[in-house]
Amino acid sequence: ANLFGVIGGFIIATGYLDIAPDAFFAQLVRSVGSWDLLTGLIKSALFAIVIVSVGCHFGLRLRGGAEDVGRAATNAVVASLFLIILVDGLYVTLETLL
Protein backbone atom coordinates (compact mmCIF):
# COMPACT_ATOMS: atom_id res chain seq x y z
CA ALA A 1 0.00 0.00 0.00
CA ASN A 2 2.86 2.36 0.82
CA LEU A 3 4.50 1.66 -2.52
CA PHE A 4 1.31 2.32 -4.47
CA GLY A 5 0.78 5.51 -2.47
CA VAL A 6 4.23 6.74 -3.46
CA ILE A 7 3.64 5.78 -7.10
CA GLY A 8 0.30 7.62 -7.09
CA GLY A 9 1.89 10.66 -5.48
CA PHE A 10 4.66 10.60 -8.05
CA ILE A 11 2.17 10.49 -10.93
CA ILE A 12 0.14 13.39 -9.52
CA ALA A 13 3.22 15.46 -8.61
CA THR A 14 4.97 15.06 -11.96
CA GLY A 15 1.94 14.90 -14.24
CA TYR A 16 -0.42 17.49 -12.77
CA LEU A 17 1.64 19.68 -10.47
CA ASP A 18 4.72 19.96 -12.72
CA ILE A 19 7.14 18.94 -9.96
CA ALA A 20 10.45 17.57 -11.23
CA PRO A 21 10.93 13.84 -10.55
CA ASP A 22 14.27 14.41 -8.79
CA ALA A 23 12.66 17.02 -6.51
CA PHE A 24 9.87 14.58 -5.67
CA PHE A 25 12.28 11.79 -4.75
CA ALA A 26 14.57 14.13 -2.81
CA GLN A 27 11.64 15.29 -0.67
CA LEU A 28 10.42 11.70 -0.33
CA VAL A 29 13.77 10.60 1.09
CA ARG A 30 13.77 13.53 3.54
CA SER A 31 10.16 12.99 4.61
CA VAL A 32 9.79 9.21 4.91
CA GLY A 33 11.77 7.50 7.61
CA SER A 34 12.20 3.91 8.67
CA TRP A 35 9.61 4.42 11.42
CA ASP A 36 6.99 5.18 8.76
CA LEU A 37 7.70 1.91 6.99
CA LEU A 38 7.79 -0.05 10.24
CA THR A 39 4.47 1.45 11.34
CA GLY A 40 2.87 0.35 8.08
CA LEU A 41 4.12 -3.19 8.54
CA ILE A 42 2.99 -3.36 12.17
CA LYS A 43 -0.48 -2.07 11.32
CA SER A 44 -0.77 -4.53 8.43
CA ALA A 45 0.05 -7.41 10.75
CA LEU A 46 -2.45 -6.20 13.36
CA PHE A 47 -5.18 -5.84 10.73
CA ALA A 48 -4.41 -9.33 9.41
CA ILE A 49 -4.74 -10.78 12.91
CA VAL A 50 -8.09 -9.03 13.35
CA ILE A 51 -9.44 -10.26 10.01
CA VAL A 52 -8.30 -13.85 10.52
CA SER A 53 -9.59 -13.97 14.10
CA VAL A 54 -13.00 -12.58 13.22
CA GLY A 55 -13.31 -14.83 10.16
CA CYS A 56 -12.41 -17.90 12.21
CA HIS A 57 -14.77 -16.88 14.99
CA PHE A 58 -17.77 -16.53 12.70
CA GLY A 59 -16.80 -19.56 10.62
CA LEU A 60 -16.42 -21.89 13.58
CA ARG A 61 -19.73 -20.75 15.11
CA LEU A 62 -21.55 -21.48 11.85
CA ARG A 63 -24.43 -23.96 11.96
CA GLY A 64 -26.81 -24.57 9.11
CA GLY A 65 -26.70 -24.44 5.36
CA ALA A 66 -25.58 -22.22 2.52
CA GLU A 67 -27.81 -19.34 3.57
CA ASP A 68 -26.12 -19.24 6.97
CA VAL A 69 -22.69 -19.20 5.30
CA GLY A 70 -23.60 -15.99 3.47
CA ARG A 71 -24.97 -14.42 6.63
CA ALA A 72 -21.86 -15.41 8.62
CA ALA A 73 -19.57 -14.01 5.90
CA THR A 74 -21.47 -10.72 5.87
CA ASN A 75 -21.35 -10.49 9.66
CA ALA A 76 -17.63 -11.29 9.64
CA VAL A 77 -16.91 -8.52 7.12
CA VAL A 78 -18.91 -5.95 9.09
CA ALA A 79 -17.28 -6.96 12.38
CA SER A 80 -13.82 -6.93 10.79
CA LEU A 81 -14.28 -3.43 9.39
CA PHE A 82 -15.49 -2.13 12.74
CA LEU A 83 -12.60 -3.74 14.62
CA ILE A 84 -10.01 -2.54 12.09
CA ILE A 85 -11.20 1.04 12.59
CA LEU A 86 -11.08 0.53 16.35
CA VAL A 87 -7.60 -1.05 16.31
CA ASP A 88 -6.32 1.69 14.00
CA GLY A 89 -7.63 4.38 16.34
CA LEU A 90 -6.07 2.68 19.36
CA TYR A 91 -2.77 2.23 17.54
CA VAL A 92 -2.61 5.88 16.50
CA THR A 93 -3.52 6.96 20.03
CA LEU A 94 -0.80 4.80 21.56
CA GLU A 95 1.70 5.95 18.93
CA THR A 96 1.09 9.63 19.75
CA LEU A 97 1.40 8.97 23.48
CA LEU A 98 4.81 7.34 23.01
SULLINNOR-V591347 format. One record per residue. PHI is phi in radians with two decimals (* if undefined). OMEGA is omega in whole degrees, 0 to 359 (none if undefined). D_FIRST is the distance of its C-alpha to the first C-alpha in whole Angstrom. Layout:
<<PHI:OMEGA:D_FIRST> <PHI:OMEGA:D_FIRST>>
This chain:
<<*:179:0> <-1.09:180:4> <-1.10:180:5> <-1.18:175:5> <-1.12:178:6> <-1.17:179:9> <-1.10:178:10> <-1.09:177:10> <-1.10:178:12> <-1.10:181:14> <-1.11:180:15> <-1.16:183:16> <-1.12:183:18> <-1.46:185:20> <-1.48:186:21> <-1.88:184:22> <-1.76:178:22> <0.96:174:24> <-1.63:181:23> <-1.15:180:23> <-0.99:180:21> <-1.18:177:22> <-1.19:178:22> <-1.08:182:18> <-1.20:177:18> <-1.12:179:20> <-1.21:178:19> <-1.08:180:16> <-1.13:178:17> <-1.23:187:20> <-1.54:186:17> <-1.73:179:14> <-1.89:180:16> <-1.15:178:15> <-1.11:178:16> <-1.09:179:12> <-1.19:180:11> <-1.13:178:13> <-1.05:178:12> <-1.07:179:9> <-1.22:179:10> <-1.12:180:13> <-1.11:178:12> <-1.08:179:10> <-1.15:178:13> <-1.09:180:15> <-1.14:178:13> <-1.10:178:14> <-1.09:178:17> <-1.08:183:18> <-1.10:181:17> <-1.13:181:19> <-1.11:180:22> <-1.16:178:22> <-1.05:178:22> <-1.14:180:25> <-1.03:181:27> <-1.22:179:27> <-1.20:181:28> <-1.31:177:31> <-1.48:186:32> <-1.18:173:33> <-2.37:177:36> <2.11:186:37> <-1.86:185:37> <-1.11:180:34> <-1.11:179:34> <-1.23:177:33> <-1.12:178:30> <-1.09:179:29> <-1.14:179:30> <-1.13:179:28> <-1.12:178:25> <-1.10:178:25> <-1.11:179:26> <-1.15:179:23> <-1.13:181:20> <-1.11:180:22> <-1.12:179:22> <-1.10:179:19> <-1.07:179:17> <-1.07:182:20> <-1.21:177:20> <-1.13:177:16> <-1.09:179:17> <-1.12:180:20> <-1.11:178:18> <-1.09:178:15> <-1.09:178:19> <-1.14:180:20> <-1.10:180:18> <-1.12:178:18> <-1.09:179:21> <-1.15:180:22> <-1.13:180:20> <-1.29:178:22> <-1.27:181:25> <-1.53:none:25>>
